[in-house]
Amino acid sequence: MLTVVLDDGRVISVPLTWYPRLWHGTPEERANFRLIGGGEGICWPDLDEDISVEDLLAGRRSGEGKASLMRWLRRRR
């Protein structure tokens, strides 16, 4: 699960499978994140993944296509 605690106290949890790059990342890669856009999003530089708080609130999954994900996975090997 990806769990985010917002400044107003709300907690958002979504399955990691919604974000395949996070799912395929190591615990160390997932732990290396930073807030971006004044807290409007989260960036995982090791995984080349950015997720906006707006998308989390709306329940939007990753929009990455299968071909793009497969290319990314091949580069990781």
N, C-alpha and C positions, 0 to 999 in steps of 0.2 A: 504494500500500500504506500501511496504517496500521501502524506498528511501535512497540511499547511495550517498554521494557526495565524489568523488575521489579527490586526491591531485591535479590532473591536471585540475580540474574544471568540468569534466564530471559528470552528474547526472544520476544514474541508478534507475529506479523505476520498481518494479515487484509486482504483486498481492500477498497479504499475503496468499491467498489460495494455492500458490505454495509451501508454507512451513507450513504444518498443525500444527506443534507445536507452531509456532508463531501465527497462526490464533486462536488457542484454548487458547493461553496465555492471561493473564490479561494485561491491559495497564502497570501496574507496573512491571510485569515480562518482558514485551517487552522493557521497558525503562532501565532495568538492563542488559546492555551488555558491552563487552570490546573488543578491537581489539586484535587479536592474530597473531602470526607469523610475527611480525614486520609490521603489517598492511595488511597482506595478507588475513585475514579473520576476521569474527566477531563471538563472542561466547556469547550465552545467557545461563548462568549457571543455572538459575532457570528452564529453559525449556529443558536443555540438548540438545541444538541445536547449531551447528557450520555451518557457511556458508562461503565459500571462495569467494573472489572478482572475481577470475577466473570463478567460476560457475555463478555468477551474470552476468558477461560480456558475457558469452556464452549462457545465457538464460536457464540454467539448473535448473529444479525444484528439489525439494526434492526427493531423491531416496528411501525414507522410504516406506516399504510395508504396506498394510492395516493391517495385523495381528500385526506388530510391533507398529503401531500407536494405535490400539485398546488396546494393553497391557499397553502402556504409559498412555492413557486416563483413564483406569481403576485404575491405581496406583494413579492418581491425585485426585480421589474421596475421 
